[in-house]
């Protein structure tokens, strides 16, 4: 059984004054296997952000279902949703979402503190993770004292420290310069090689070209996908670019 199963997912919004309905997701179907690294791409308004919000249990679908390791997310009660997200999902956001009044170390500890973990357990997890991510020397600093790339590494550590079933990344390279982007993508690839499942929404062809599979969403549906196979990142980059050009022109992919 797949780690993540998305079946006939639909999401319809009613406009502010109840006049019109907007179909953000029409009929989305895909699965993610344990240990996969999947990128989701699509033009603005294609539904990919709505999809990510539903996968993150931040929004409920109008129809269809999302099943994570056999658990239908629609069965999780609202009162238990926050703890479910904290225990099962790791989040990496474009804007880092670090608290400036907390040190880098305390920002990373935060989900474990909320889960009631002991300080000894938190420390044990952080030591290994900080070394792996190359942030040991900035743990006592505050977010405003470090670079964007270092902030995103800290945010990645915060996502990983709970040992999540899946990492959900929303435009993780969007606020980074090219050097920090390359470093973060290498980090993601290395983390994935340890067996961590990653699902990333991105506009960046460079970011998507580092994934093992790329899903393309158009008009609220998955309409195409590319598997890396034996392709290099450069070859995958070219295929993704060609697909996006076709997507922008409204053409069909053969």
C-alpha positions as MATLAB code, in Angstrom:
seq = 'XXXXXXXXXXXXXXXXXXXXXXXXXXXXXXXXXXXXXXXXXXXXXXXXXXXXXXXXXXXXXXXXXXXXXXXXXXXXXXXXXXXXXXXXXXXXXXXXXXXXXXXXXXXXXXXXXXXXXXXXXXXXXXXXXXXXXXXXXXXXXXXXXXXXXXXXXXXXXXXXXXXXXXXXXXXXXXXXXXXXXXXXXXXXXXXXXXXXXXXXXXXXXXXXXXXXXXXXXXXXXXXXXXXXXXXXXXXXXXXXXXXXXXXXXXXXXX';
ca = [
       0.000    0.000    0.000;
       1.237    3.495   -0.858;
       2.180    5.894    1.937;
      -0.071    8.622    0.530;
      -3.167    7.990   -1.565;
      -5.144   10.852   -3.086;
      -8.377    9.684   -4.685;
     -10.906   11.737   -6.702;
     -10.050   14.822   -4.660;
     -12.298   17.829   -5.222;
     -12.460   21.286   -3.705;
     -15.089   23.890   -4.546;
     -15.140   27.346   -3.019;
     -18.141   29.640   -2.868;
     -17.344   33.280   -3.541;
     -17.645   35.807   -0.752;
     -21.243   36.761   -1.387;
     -22.339   33.260   -2.289;
     -22.906   33.993   -5.954;
     -20.407   31.867   -7.861;
     -18.581   28.640   -7.165;
     -14.906   28.180   -7.968;
     -13.666   24.660   -8.651;
     -10.087   24.683   -7.354;
      -9.636   20.908   -7.585;
     -11.726   18.874   -9.987;
     -10.570   15.260   -9.797;
      -7.047   14.767   -8.435;
      -5.649   11.244   -8.235;
      -2.117   10.138   -7.383;
      -0.131    8.079   -4.905;
       3.226    8.596   -3.209;
       5.357    5.657   -2.134;
       7.411    5.647    1.049;
      10.808    7.240    0.389;
       9.727    9.074   -2.781;
      10.661   12.669   -3.598;
       7.799   14.208   -5.575;
       7.489   17.738   -6.953;
       4.158   19.303   -7.926;
       4.103   22.042  -10.551;
       1.457   24.098  -12.320;
       0.571   27.637  -13.270;
      -0.830   30.054  -10.695;
      -4.458   29.164  -10.079;
      -3.982   25.538  -11.137;
      -4.913   24.256   -7.679;
      -1.539   23.146   -6.341;
      -1.642   25.362   -3.219;
      -5.173   24.178   -2.458;
      -3.953   20.607   -2.865;
      -1.044   21.176   -0.482;
      -3.363   22.703    2.127;
      -5.598   19.635    1.985;
      -2.635   17.251    2.204;
      -1.445   19.252    5.216;
      -4.870   18.824    6.838;
      -5.238   22.612    6.886;
      -8.323   22.407    4.690;
     -11.029   19.826    4.032;
     -11.897   18.587    0.531;
     -15.363   18.912   -0.944;
     -15.123   15.364   -2.245;
     -12.693   12.457   -2.505;
     -10.199   11.482    0.154;
      -6.611   11.613    1.332;
      -5.221    8.522    3.053;
      -1.878    8.662    4.895;
      -0.498    5.242    5.806;
      -3.975    3.777    5.898;
      -5.584    6.633    7.814;
      -8.327    8.595    6.053;
      -7.647   12.213    7.082;
     -11.368   12.980    7.010;
     -11.775   10.724   10.066;
      -9.399   12.818   12.193;
     -11.446   15.012   14.519;
     -10.860   18.759   14.404;
      -9.827   18.726   18.075;
      -7.067   16.212   17.287;
      -5.916   17.769   14.013;
      -3.127   19.940   15.422;
      -1.487   17.037   17.220;
      -1.944   14.831   14.138;
      -0.097   17.356   11.970;
       2.634   17.766   14.557;
       3.195   14.022   14.917;
       2.948   12.972   11.272;
       3.777   15.890    8.988;
       6.824   18.101    8.617;
       6.467   21.539    7.006;
       8.995   23.699    5.177;
       7.638   27.077    4.043;
       8.933   29.726    1.651;
       9.052   32.367    4.405;
      10.686   30.035    6.964;
       8.076   30.774    9.700;
      10.701   31.034   12.439;
      10.007   33.015   15.609;
      12.449   35.919   15.990;
      12.129   35.882   19.784;
      13.349   32.264   19.903;
      16.881   31.083   19.216;
      17.426   28.761   16.251;
      17.708   25.892   18.735;
      14.407   26.738   20.423;
      12.660   27.166   17.070;
      13.712   23.650   16.129;
      12.677   22.276   19.524;
       9.209   23.864   19.384;
       7.181   20.941   17.912;
       8.812   18.554   20.394;
       8.036   20.888   23.292;
       4.401   20.977   22.195;
       4.450   17.166   22.050;
       5.749   16.945   25.616;
       9.107   15.339   24.779;
      11.839   15.345   27.414;
      14.774   17.712   27.080;
      17.147   14.743   26.876;
      15.204   13.318   23.917;
      15.090   16.714   22.189;
      18.824   17.224   22.673;
      19.633   13.755   21.352;
      17.621   14.347   18.199;
      19.019   17.829   17.600;
      22.707   16.958   17.928;
      22.602   14.471   15.055;
      20.267   16.584   12.925;
      22.223   19.827   13.366;
      25.412   18.099   12.298;
      23.703   16.544    9.275;
      22.273   19.909    8.194;
      25.393   21.932    8.983;
      23.792   24.305   11.503;
      25.546   23.342   14.754;
      27.372   26.685   14.896;
      24.204   28.806   14.648;
      21.945   27.047   17.181;
      22.339   29.772   19.816;
      21.769   32.600   17.338;
      18.427   34.181   16.500;
      16.746   34.108   13.049;
      17.540   37.781   12.380;
      21.243   37.011   12.896;
      21.571   34.365   10.171;
      21.230   34.182    6.391;
      18.185   33.072    4.416;
      19.844   29.780    3.575;
      20.626   29.137    7.240;
      17.043   29.984    8.194;
      15.737   27.456    5.691;
      18.128   24.815    7.023;
      16.806   25.530   10.508;
      13.230   25.269    9.229;
      14.119   21.943    7.619;
      15.574   20.738   10.916;
      12.342   21.742   12.681;
      10.387   19.719   10.123;
      12.629   16.659   10.451;
      13.056   16.549   14.229;
       9.612   15.017   14.788;
      10.509   12.072   12.492;
       7.520   12.855   10.237;
       5.992   10.383    7.831;
       6.192   12.969    5.059;
       7.749   16.400    4.521;
       5.458   18.925    2.792;
       7.447   21.783    1.282;
       5.780   24.915   -0.099;
       8.092   26.837   -2.462;
      11.078   26.131   -0.168;
      13.573   27.910   -2.448;
      11.333   30.895   -3.209;
      13.053   33.317   -0.825;
      16.628   32.102   -1.389;
      19.450   33.283   -3.652;
      20.970   30.844   -6.141;
      23.769   29.653   -3.830;
      21.399   29.004   -0.917;
      18.949   27.349   -3.335;
      21.618   24.914   -4.534;
      22.598   24.134   -0.945;
      19.005   23.509    0.130;
      18.254   21.280   -2.866;
      21.371   19.233   -2.133;
      20.205   18.988    1.473;
      16.739   17.801    0.394;
      18.309   15.180   -1.888;
      20.531   13.917    0.926;
      17.614   13.797    3.363;
      15.564   11.871    0.797;
      18.399    9.358    0.408;
      18.004    8.492    4.098;
      14.457    7.333    3.302;
      12.518   10.509    4.119;
       9.452   11.018    1.922;
       9.202   14.549    0.465;
       6.385   16.234   -1.445;
       7.222   19.719   -2.704;
       5.093   22.352   -4.439;
       7.267   24.642   -6.521;
       7.400   27.049   -9.469;
      11.134   26.440   -9.798;
      12.242   24.153  -12.620;
      15.614   23.805  -10.887;
      13.964   22.628   -7.663;
      11.634   20.212   -9.452;
      14.509   18.761  -11.472;
      16.015   17.377   -8.265;
      12.921   15.303   -7.468;
      12.346   11.692   -8.443;
       8.974   12.436  -10.021;
       7.205   15.593  -11.149;
       3.411   15.933  -11.241;
       1.837   18.699  -13.329;
      -1.561   20.127  -12.378;
      -3.786   21.946  -14.847;
      -7.379   23.070  -14.285;
      -7.615   21.230  -10.965;
      -6.388   17.865  -12.228;
      -3.108   15.985  -12.555;
      -2.682   15.908  -16.319;
       0.908   14.668  -16.703;
       3.867   13.314  -14.786;
       7.559   12.731  -15.448;
       9.699   10.103  -13.738;
      13.408   10.732  -13.299;
      14.464    7.170  -14.018;
      18.077    7.276  -15.165;
      17.907   10.901  -16.291;
      20.324   13.480  -14.915;
      18.992   16.637  -13.280;
      19.948   18.525  -16.444;
      17.948   16.148  -18.652;
      14.979   16.281  -16.292;
      15.230   20.095  -16.235;
      14.868   20.163  -20.027;
      11.844   17.841  -19.974;
      10.148   19.892  -17.257;
      10.768   23.120  -19.194;
       9.281   21.601  -22.349;
       6.231   20.414  -20.420;
       5.662   23.830  -18.841;
       5.923   25.480  -22.257;
       3.291   23.088  -23.565;
       1.174   23.741  -20.464;
       1.329   27.509  -20.946;
       0.254   27.104  -24.564;
      -2.682   24.893  -23.669;
      -1.381   22.043  -25.799;
      -1.583   18.313  -25.243;
       1.414   16.178  -24.298;
       1.849   13.039  -26.322;
];
